[in-house]
Amino acid sequence: GSGKTAVLVERILSLVTQEKDPADIDRLLVVTFTNAAASEMRERLRDALEQRAAAEPENVHLQRQLVLVHNARIMTIHSFCLEVLRNHFQEAGVDPAFRIADEGEIRLLEQDTARETVDAAYEKRDPAFSEFLERFTPGKNDKILEETLIRIYHFSQGQPWPEEWLKKCCQTYSPK
């Protein structure tokens, strides 16, 4: 609502319509946060280019930009990173057949990992873990503990250095 898309569209248009050495729209990388924003950006650029091309029908460069707008690299940051990995999987040390898990798969993996973590803690028979369960798991409900582990994990991923943050928490809350 503050006009960010409009400003970005104008800046892109100025790059592709400048008199000296204009850029081709398919040579730019425009990164957004959502697919909806990327789609809106492409639509606004196409509309703006159509208006300019109609005003300057003899401008071959503008006509070319109208054709190229469909190939413009307007994408989310996630799509861009995925493209980089797909094109440079060797350098990244990634299996070329990798795929991105969907939200449901991720949730199941998180639940499995949390369950395995709790099961491993039970197997150790650590008295501190037993005391923790007594104090912090109402009704001795492992599901609550597993969900808490997942929430802590998600929160930690929002920290600049998740592993360091988790270690600091462990130090803060470990008995001296």
C-alpha positions in Angstrom: 0.0 0.0 0.0 3.0 2.4 0.2 3.8 2.3 -3.5 6.8 0.0 -3.5 5.6 -2.0 -6.6 4.9 1.2 -8.5 8.3 2.6 -7.7 10.0 -0.6 -8.7 8.0 -0.7 -12.0 9.1 2.8 -12.8 12.8 2.0 -12.0 12.7 -1.0 -14.3 11.0 1.0 -17.0 13.6 3.6 -16.8 16.3 1.0 -17.2 14.7 -0.6 -20.3 13.7 2.8 -21.9 16.8 4.9 -21.2 18.1 6.5 -24.4 21.7 5.4 -24.0 22.3 1.7 -23.6 18.8 0.6 -22.6 18.6 -2.8 -20.8 16.6 -5.7 -22.1 13.9 -6.7 -19.5 14.9 -10.4 -19.7 18.4 -9.5 -18.5 17.2 -8.1 -15.2 16.5 -10.0 -12.0 13.6 -8.8 -10.0 13.1 -10.6 -6.7 10.0 -10.4 -4.6 8.8 -12.1 -1.4 5.6 -13.7 -2.8 4.4 -15.3 -6.0 1.4 -12.9 -6.0 3.8 -9.9 -5.9 5.9 -11.4 -8.7 2.8 -12.0 -10.8 1.5 -8.4 -10.1 4.9 -7.0 -11.0 5.0 -8.8 -14.3 1.4 -7.6 -15.1 2.2 -4.0 -14.2 5.4 -4.0 -16.3 3.5 -5.5 -19.2 0.7 -2.9 -18.9 3.2 -0.1 -18.6 5.2 -1.3 -21.6 2.0 -1.6 -23.7 1.2 2.0 -22.9 4.6 3.2 -23.8 4.7 1.1 -27.0 1.3 2.5 -28.0 2.6 6.0 -27.5 5.8 5.2 -29.5 4.8 2.7 -32.1 8.1 3.2 -34.1 10.2 2.3 -31.1 11.5 -1.2 -31.9 13.2 -1.6 -28.5 9.9 -1.1 -26.7 8.2 -3.6 -29.0 11.1 -6.1 -28.2 10.6 -5.5 -24.5 6.9 -6.4 -24.8 7.9 -9.8 -26.3 10.6 -10.3 -23.7 8.5 -9.4 -20.7 7.2 -13.0 -20.6 10.8 -14.2 -20.2 11.6 -11.6 -17.5 13.1 -13.1 -14.4 10.6 -11.8 -11.9 10.4 -14.3 -9.1 10.4 -14.9 -5.4 13.7 -15.2 -3.5 12.9 -18.9 -3.0 12.4 -19.4 -6.7 15.7 -17.7 -7.5 17.6 -19.8 -4.9 16.0 -22.9 -6.3 17.0 -21.9 -9.9 20.6 -21.3 -8.7 20.7 -24.7 -7.0 19.2 -26.5 -10.1 21.7 -24.8 -12.4 24.8 -25.2 -10.1 24.0 -28.4 -8.1 27.6 -29.7 -8.6 29.2 -26.6 -7.1 26.7 -26.7 -4.2 27.3 -30.4 -3.6 23.6 -31.1 -4.1 22.0 -34.2 -5.7 20.7 -33.1 -9.1 17.5 -35.0 -8.4 16.7 -33.0 -5.2 13.2 -31.7 -4.7 11.5 -29.3 -2.3 9.3 -30.9 0.3 5.8 -29.5 0.6 4.4 -28.1 3.9 2.7 -31.4 4.8 5.9 -33.4 4.3 7.8 -30.9 6.4 5.3 -31.1 9.2 5.5 -34.9 9.2 9.3 -34.8 9.3 9.2 -32.3 12.2 6.8 -34.5 14.1 8.9 -37.7 13.5 12.1 -35.9 14.6 10.4 -34.5 17.7 9.0 -38.0 18.6 12.5 -39.6 18.0 14.1 -36.9 20.2 11.7 -37.6 23.1 12.0 -41.4 22.7 15.8 -41.1 22.8 15.5 -39.0 26.0 13.3 -41.7 27.6 15.8 -44.4 26.7 18.7 -42.6 28.5 16.6 -42.7 31.7 18.1 -39.4 32.8 16.7 -38.3 36.2 16.8 -34.7 35.0 14.6 -35.5 32.0 12.2 -37.3 34.3 12.0 -34.3 36.6 11.5 -32.0 33.6 8.6 -34.2 32.5 7.0 -34.0 36.0 7.2 -30.2 36.1 6.5 -29.2 32.5 4.3 -31.7 30.7 0.7 -31.5 32.0 -0.7 -35.0 32.3 2.6 -36.4 31.1 1.5 -35.8 27.5 4.4 -36.4 25.1 2.5 -34.7 22.3 2.7 -31.4 24.2 6.4 -31.9 24.6 6.9 -32.7 20.9 4.9 -29.6 19.8 7.0 -27.5 22.2 10.2 -28.8 20.7 8.9 -27.9 17.2 7.9 -24.4 18.3 11.3 -23.9 19.9 12.9 -25.1 16.7 10.8 -22.7 14.6 11.6 -19.8 16.9 15.3 -20.6 16.8 15.2 -20.5 13.0 14.2 -16.8 13.3 17.4 -16.0 15.2 20.5 -14.9 13.3 22.6 -17.8 14.6 20.1 -20.6 15.6 22.6 -23.1 17.0 24.3 -20.5 19.1 20.9 -19.2 20.4 19.9 -22.8 21.4 23.2 -23.4 23.2 22.8 -20.1 25.1 19.3 -21.2 26.1 20.6 -24.5 27.3 23.3 -22.7 29.4 20.8 -20.3 30.8 18.3 -23.0 31.9 20.7 -25.9 32.8 21.1 -26.5 36.5 24.4 -25.2 37.8 
